[in-house]
């Protein structure tokens, strides 16, 4: 009796084609681990004692609607179907030259392939060979560590991390995703080998970081990154948030742990990676803007504006996309205090109108960020803040329904202003357009073409322009 459900036809196909080629083959790594964790997985890795490319070519011929990609430099091949991704590789051993970011890869035995793997929970394999088809191979007691929720390296942790420093990020990523504990010796090695992370490209580090941010409870990973000093190697701005300074008996909150709580709270509400990034960076400029006065105590005036300006250099250094996703994070960081300012009793419709206009397509995300930014331990106070934001939402809905400000453009465009006064593009056009926008948003005039036309004429007259 086969102890695992290997009902998918790919497994028999791989077994049969391996036998024809005289290869031994195995399912290895994450797919086997996830079988034991009852986690869905669409990626299956196959290791064969032979050529992974040759085996993949034979398997692909027997599958319908399957595409084959070959990576000769790495000796690997990938088959994709509508849902599944199958990776094929020959058994190998690999290590990193201490002076290079590229691993040295050589052919190896099945045992050497298992020995090179990062963690015991990823050393599990299932045989696809006829004599023991479907049987588990557990060289390093990976099942024990899965059942006890432990992340540990199969060999000496320092050696494992020196061979491939990215494994340190992966250890923390797995601990975060699976809610496992990192075993003590492995955790100590994270700290002692943290400096070697510089051997790894930023793209690969950031890929792991994004997986941590996308997890159910990202704070688990960030606390481990901080404690191991890995975070210090690539994200010093976040590290600088940590700590509490006290003067004259007055202290501020620890903005690092506050940020992690905001990140966890927003993770409950959304899977949007860039909204989670906005939560991570919303207070990033507080260390740079921190001031103390006897009357006011601690303040962080302007941290939202400076924080917004910090987003691009951080994204550039971390090799994150400098596109609309970054623009979204910038906008949310810049505006994250604005909805709070609308919770007062005497707020005008024009202030609400301006927030709708400024936030535009990100308005709903902004409200989600603000709700997540409430981290007080006082339940009564927390409820009051949440209720205030609910009232802000109601005001936004009321003004939006009446004025239709979102995605709004003034009723008179720049080219019409130029035609009206028979002038070329210049500073006067910008001055009039800005004044018209402000007049409508502030409720000085109605959002109406005739009123806008009259207003434009008055502004032109102030600038010495004449209708031609």
Residue pairs with C-beta under 8 A, 6 or more apart in sequence:
2 133
2 134
2 135
3 134
3 135
3 136
4 35
4 126
4 134
4 136
5 35
6 12
6 126
6 133
6 134
8 84
10 44
10 59
10 63
10 84
10 86
11 27
11 128
13 59
13 62
13 63
14 25
14 46
14 55
14 59
14 128
15 25
15 128
15 129
15 130
15 133
17 55
17 58
17 59
17 62
18 24
18 25
18 48
18 50
18 55
18 128
18 129
19 129
19 130
20 58
21 50
21 54
21 55
21 58
22 50
23 48
23 49
23 50
23 51
23 55
24 48
24 49
24 50
24 110
24 129
25 46
25 47
25 48
25 49
25 55
25 128
25 129
26 46
26 47
26 48
26 110
26 125
26 126
26 127
26 128
26 129
26 137
27 44
27 45
27 46
27 125
27 126
27 128
28 45
28 46
28 47
28 113
28 114
28 117
28 124
28 125
28 126
29 45
29 117
29 122
29 123
29 124
29 125
30 41
30 43
30 45
30 122
31 41
31 43
31 44
31 45
32 124
32 125
32 126
32 136
33 121
33 122
33 124
33 142
33 146
34 40
34 41
36 124
36 143
36 146
37 146
37 178
42 83
42 84
42 85
43 84
43 85
43 86
43 87
44 84
44 85
44 86
44 87
45 86
45 87
45 89
46 52
46 55
46 86
46 87
46 88
46 89
46 128
47 89
47 90
47 91
47 110
47 113
47 125
48 55
48 88
48 89
48 90
48 91
49 90
49 91
49 109
49 110
50 90
51 75
51 90
52 75
52 76
52 77
52 88
52 89
52 90
53 70
53 72
53 75
53 76
53 77
53 88
55 77
55 88
56 68
56 70
56 77
56 78
56 79
56 86
56 88
57 68
57 70
57 77
59 79
59 86
59 88
60 66
60 67
60 68
60 79
63 79
63 81
65 81
65 82
66 79
66 80
66 81
67 79
67 80
68 77
68 78
68 79
69 77
69 78
69 79
69 80
70 76
70 77
71 77
71 78
74 89
74 105
75 89
75 90
75 92
75 105
76 87
76 88
76 89
77 87
77 88
77 89
78 85
78 86
78 87
78 88
79 85
79 86
79 88
80 86
90 107
91 107
91 108
91 109
91 110
91 112
91 113
92 105
92 106
92 107
92 108
92 112
92 113
92 116
93 105
93 106
93 107
93 108
93 112
93 113
93 115
93 116
94 103
94 104
94 105
94 106
94 116
94 163
94 164
95 103
95 104
95 116
95 163
95 164
96 102
96 103
96 104
96 162
96 163
96 164
96 165
96 199
97 104
98 162
98 199
100 199
101 199
101 200
101 201
103 164
108 116
110 125
111 139
114 123
114 125
114 137
114 139
114 140
114 154
115 139
115 154
115 155
116 163
117 123
117 154
118 153
118 160
118 164
118 167
118 170
118 171
119 145
119 151
119 152
119 153
119 154
119 167
119 170
119 171
119 174
120 140
120 141
120 142
120 145
120 150
120 152
120 153
120 154
121 142
121 145
121 146
121 150
121 151
121 174
121 180
122 142
123 138
123 139
123 140
123 142
123 154
124 136
124 137
124 138
124 142
124 143
125 136
125 137
126 134
126 135
126 136
126 137
127 133
127 134
127 135
127 137
128 134
136 143
139 154
140 154
144 150
145 151
145 152
149 178
149 179
149 180
149 181
150 180
150 181
150 182
150 183
151 171
151 174
151 175
151 178
151 180
151 181
151 182
151 183
151 186
152 182
152 183
152 185
152 186
153 160
153 161
153 167
153 171
153 186
153 189
154 160
157 185
157 186
157 188
157 189
157 190
158 189
158 192
158 193
160 167
160 189
161 167
161 168
161 189
161 190
161 193
161 196
162 193
162 196
165 193
165 196
165 197
165 198
165 199
165 200
166 197
166 200
166 204
166 205
166 208
168 190
168 193
168 194
168 197
168 228
168 230
169 197
169 200
169 204
169 205
169 208
169 209
169 230
170 208
171 182
171 186
171 190
172 182
172 190
172 208
172 212
172 221
172 224
172 225
172 228
172 230
173 208
173 211
173 212
173 215
173 221
174 180
175 181
175 182
175 220
175 221
175 224
176 212
176 215
176 217
176 218
176 220
176 221
176 224
177 211
177 212
177 215
177 216
179 216
179 217
179 220
182 190
182 224
187 228
190 224
190 228
190 230
191 227
191 228
191 229
194 228
194 229
194 230
194 232
194 233
195 233
197 205
197 230
197 233
197 234
198 233
202 234
202 317
202 318
202 319
203 319
205 234
205 318
206 318
206 319
206 320
209 318
210 273
212 218
212 221
212 222
212 225
213 221
213 263
213 273
213 276
213 277
213 280
214 271
214 273
214 276
215 221
215 267
216 267
217 264
217 267
218 260
218 263
218 264
218 267
218 276
219 260
219 261
219 263
219 264
222 231
222 238
222 260
222 263
223 260
224 230
225 231
225 235
226 232
226 239
226 242
226 256
231 238
231 239
232 239
234 318
235 318
237 284
237 287
237 310
237 314
238 256
238 259
238 280
238 284
239 256
240 287
241 254
241 255
241 256
241 259
241 283
241 284
241 286
241 287
242 254
242 255
242 256
242 257
243 254
243 256
244 251
244 252
244 253
244 254
245 251
245 252
245 290
245 292
245 298
247 292
247 298
248 294
250 292
250 297
250 298
251 298
252 290
252 297
252 298
255 283
255 286
255 287
258 283
258 375
259 279
259 280
259 282
259 283
261 375
262 279
262 282
262 369
262 372
262 373
262 375
263 276
263 279
263 280
265 279
265 371
265 372
265 374
265 375
266 275
266 276
266 279
266 368
266 369
266 372
267 276
269 368
269 371
269 372
270 276
270 365
270 368
272 365
273 325
274 325
274 328
274 329
275 328
275 332
275 365
275 368
275 369
277 320
277 329
278 328
278 329
278 332
278 333
278 336
278 365
278 369
279 369
279 372
279 373
281 307
281 310
281 311
281 314
281 329
281 333
282 304
282 307
282 332
282 333
282 336
282 369
282 373
283 300
283 303
283 307
284 307
284 310
284 311
284 314
284 333
285 300
285 302
285 303
285 304
285 305
285 306
285 307
285 309
285 310
286 300
286 303
286 307
288 303
288 306
289 300
289 301
289 302
289 303
289 306
290 298
290 299
290 300
291 298
291 299
291 300
291 301
292 298
292 299
293 299
304 333
304 334
304 335
304 336
304 337
305 334
307 333
307 334
308 330
308 331
308 333
308 334
311 326
311 329
311 330
311 333
312 322
312 326
312 330
314 320
315 321
315 322
315 326
315 329
316 322
320 326
328 362
328 365
331 359
331 362
332 362
332 365
332 366
332 369
335 355
335 358
335 359
335 362
335 366
336 366
336 369
336 370
336 373
338 355
338 358
338 359
338 366
339 355
339 366
339 367
339 370
339 389
339 392
340 370
340 388
340 389
341 347
341 351
342 351
342 352
342 355
342 392
342 395
343 385
343 388
343 389
343 391
343 392
347 395
348 443
349 395
349 399
349 443
350 441
350 442
350 443
352 392
352 395
352 396
352 399
353 399
353 403
353 405
353 441
353 442
353 443
354 441
354 442
355 363
355 396
356 363
356 396
356 399
356 400
356 403
356 405
356 406
357 405
357 406
357 408
357 441
359 366
360 406
360 407
361 406
361 407
363 396
363 406
367 389
367 392
367 393
367 396
370 389
371 386
371 389
374 382
374 385
374 386
376 382
376 385
399 405
400 406
403 447
404 447
405 441
408 447
410 433
410 436
410 437
410 440
410 452
411 447
411 448
411 449
411 452
412 436
412 449
412 452
412 453
412 456
414 425
414 429
414 433
417 429
417 432
417 433
417 456
417 460
418 424
418 425
418 429
420 456
420 457
420 460
420 467
421 428
421 460
421 465
421 466
421 467
421 468
422 468
423 429
423 465
428 460
428 463
428 465
431 459
431 463
432 456
432 459
432 460
432 463
435 455
435 459
436 452
436 455
436 456
436 459
438 444
439 445
439 455
440 446
440 447
440 452
445 451
445 452
445 455
457 467
460 466
460 467
